[in-house]
Amino acid sequence: MKKEYLHPYSNPRTHNMGVERTTETGLRACVDWVGATFKNIEMEQLIFDVLKLNSDDFSNGDGNYGYKESFRYGSIVIYFNGREDMGLHLELKGRGCREYENLGKQTWKELFQSIFAHQGYLTRLDTAVDDFEGMFTIPKLVNKIKKAELISPFKLARVLETIKIHSGDVNGMTLYFGSPQSDIQIRIYDKLAERKGTNYNVSEDIKVWIRTELQLRDEKAMRVAEIITSKEDGEESIGETVCGILKHYLRFVEKGKSKDTNKRRWKTAKFWDKFLGEVEKLPLTTITEEKTVLETKEWLKRSLAPTLALVYKAFDNDIDQIAEIIDEGCNRLKTKHYEMIRKHQEGIKKAPIVCETIRATEK
């Protein structure tokens, strides 16, 4: 067992399968990307046996990654019709992960077990830790790196800033370690700024949201999924695994008054020690997120468009029949619906013009 994956201590909390935003420490851990390739099964097997879903819910879509076509259920995507040796590729990005969780078909542990049982190979697995308390800021980490107060096997860190052109204000910052193509990349960024910048519905009680993401590929992705599936408390102790990876790759330190030039003997910075200590205790969390108006529109097109068309055609193309349904819907709108409408319309009016700058910060 490789040291960079497992932390030597064990103190998991009770598993949280609810929809609470955070633990009592203001942190949560979640799966945020799953990519898996299957060479030996058919589409129906992947949908029914692996995902535990119904193929009737899927519709045809565009291809990607060398595949000519896809089969889609919301943000749950299966790519197919590539070269003969490419098989099928399942992809759940962040939104797809949330949608799959909300369907309640399987836990992540059960899904990974299903993938392995059907000879699936994980090409990518992202885990994320969300900090809603603000244990550190991105500028603070950048400053530590510039002062050479980071110990890491990575040679470079990169910083990307999103800047409002009309005001010059920084509207978000992301810190990258490793390349997107490598077997591991760590990203730390202001998730709240990202959500607001894309007009996403964000709960008003969220004042701080810093996300630390681990992007794992191939063997590293397989290894972490194997840990989740093989341990009885694999989901409950995901924090130990994430903590072990972070400890191996990033250690922010304090020089203090020490004259010792060997940074490895410097103490770990208190804020980083505290952060890792809380991460270590985290279970995987199932997250329920508010839908946007655009997402609701896409769901309507995907799920109800044929039914509306049926009514329209059955009444000799009488659009008044559809208008009657809409009028009924307007009478049943609730406060949460009006809030979605307000945020959508405000987002259209206030969408910021931004540019992005990227620079390399050497250790």
Secondary structure in CASP SS format (residue, H / E / C, confidence):
PFRMAT SS
TARGET T0000
AUTHOR 0000-0000-0000
METHOD secondary structure of the structure
MODEL  1
M C 1.00
K C 1.00
K C 1.00
E C 1.00
Y C 1.00
L C 1.00
H C 1.00
P C 1.00
Y C 1.00
S C 1.00
N C 1.00
P C 1.00
R C 1.00
T C 1.00
H C 1.00
N E 1.00
M C 1.00
G C 1.00
V C 1.00
E C 1.00
R C 1.00
T C 1.00
T C 1.00
E C 1.00
T C 1.00
G C 1.00
L E 1.00
R E 1.00
A E 1.00
C E 1.00
V E 1.00
D E 1.00
W E 1.00
V E 1.00
G E 1.00
A E 1.00
T E 1.00
F E 1.00
K C 1.00
N C 1.00
I C 1.00
E C 1.00
M H 1.00
E H 1.00
Q H 1.00
L H 1.00
I H 1.00
F H 1.00
D H 1.00
V H 1.00
L C 1.00
K C 1.00
L C 1.00
N C 1.00
S H 1.00
D H 1.00
D H 1.00
F C 1.00
S E 1.00
N E 1.00
G E 1.00
D E 1.00
G C 1.00
N C 1.00
Y C 1.00
G C 1.00
Y C 1.00
K C 1.00
E E 1.00
S E 1.00
F E 1.00
R E 1.00
Y E 1.00
G C 1.00
S C 1.00
I E 1.00
V E 1.00
I E 1.00
Y E 1.00
F E 1.00
N C 1.00
G C 1.00
R C 1.00
E H 1.00
D H 1.00
M H 1.00
G C 1.00
L E 1.00
H E 1.00
L E 1.00
E E 1.00
L E 1.00
K C 1.00
G H 1.00
R H 1.00
G H 1.00
C H 1.00
R H 1.00
E H 1.00
Y H 1.00
E H 1.00
N H 1.00
L H 1.00
G C 1.00
K C 1.00
Q C 1.00
T C 1.00
W H 1.00
K H 1.00
E H 1.00
L H 1.00
F H 1.00
Q H 1.00
S H 1.00
I H 1.00
F H 1.00
A H 1.00
H C 1.00
Q C 1.00
G C 1.00
Y E 1.00
L E 1.00
T E 1.00
R E 1.00
L E 1.00
D E 1.00
T E 1.00
A E 1.00
V E 1.00
D E 1.00
D E 1.00
F C 1.00
E C 1.00
G C 1.00
M C 1.00
F C 1.00
T C 1.00
I H 1.00
P H 1.00
K H 1.00
L H 1.00
V H 1.00
N H 1.00
K H 1.00
I H 1.00
K H 1.00
K C 1.00
A C 1.00
E C 1.00
L E 1.00
I E 1.00
S C 1.00
P C 1.00
F C 1.00
K C 1.00
L E 1.00
A E 1.00
R E 1.00
V E 1.00
L E 1.00
E E 1.00
T E 1.00
I E 1.00
K E 1.00
I C 1.00
H C 1.00
S C 1.00
G C 1.00
D C 1.00
V E 1.00
N E 1.00
G E 1.00
M E 1.00
T E 1.00
L E 1.00
Y E 1.00
F E 1.00
G C 1.00
S C 1.00
P C 1.00
Q C 1.00
S C 1.00
D C 1.00
I E 1.00
Q E 1.00
I E 1.00
R E 1.00
I E 1.00
Y E 1.00
D E 1.00
K H 1.00
L H 1.00
A H 1.00
E H 1.00
R H 1.00
K H 1.00
G H 1.00
T C 1.00
N C 1.00
Y C 1.00
N C 1.00
V C 1.00
S C 1.00
E C 1.00
D C 1.00
I C 1.00
K C 1.00
V C 1.00
W C 1.00
I E 1.00
R E 1.00
T E 1.00
E E 1.00
L E 1.00
Q E 1.00
L E 1.00
R E 1.00
D H 1.00
E H 1.00
K H 1.00
A H 1.00
M H 1.00
R H 1.00
V H 1.00
A H 1.00
E H 1.00
I H 1.00
I H 1.00
T H 1.00
S H 1.00
K C 1.00
E C 1.00
D C 1.00
G C 1.00
E C 1.00
E C 1.00
S C 1.00
I H 1.00
G H 1.00
E H 1.00
T H 1.00
V H 1.00
C H 1.00
G H 1.00
I H 1.00
L H 1.00
K H 1.00
H H 1.00
Y H 1.00
L C 1.00
R E 1.00
F E 1.00
V E 1.00
E E 1.00
K C 1.00
G C 1.00
K C 1.00
S C 1.00
K C 1.00
D C 1.00
T C 1.00
N C 1.00
K H 1.00
R H 1.00
R H 1.00
W C 1.00
K E 1.00
T E 1.00
A C 1.00
K H 1.00
F H 1.00
W H 1.00
D H 1.00
K H 1.00
F H 1.00
L H 1.00
G H 1.00
E H 1.00
V H 1.00
E C 1.00
K C 1.00
L C 1.00
P C 1.00
L E 1.00
T E 1.00
T C 1.00
I C 1.00
T C 1.00
E C 1.00
E C 1.00
K C 1.00
T C 1.00
V H 1.00
L H 1.00
E H 1.00
T H 1.00
K H 1.00
E H 1.00
W H 1.00
L H 1.00
K H 1.00
R H 1.00
S H 1.00
L C 1.00
A H 1.00
P H 1.00
T H 1.00
L H 1.00
A H 1.00
L H 1.00
V H 1.00
Y H 1.00
K H 1.00
A H 1.00
F C 1.00
D C 1.00
N C 1.00
D C 1.00
I H 1.00
D H 1.00
Q H 1.00
I H 1.00
A H 1.00
E H 1.00
I H 1.00
I H 1.00
D H 1.00
E H 1.00
G H 1.00
C H 1.00
N H 1.00
R C 1.00
L C 1.00
K C 1.00
T H 1.00
K H 1.00
H H 1.00
Y H 1.00
E H 1.00
M H 1.00
I H 1.00
R H 1.00
K H 1.00
H H 1.00
Q H 1.00
E H 1.00
G H 1.00
I H 1.00
K H 1.00
K H 1.00
A C 1.00
P C 1.00
I C 1.00
V E 1.00
C E 1.00
E E 1.00
T E 1.00
I E 1.00
R E 1.00
A E 1.00
T E 1.00
E E 1.00
K C 1.00
END
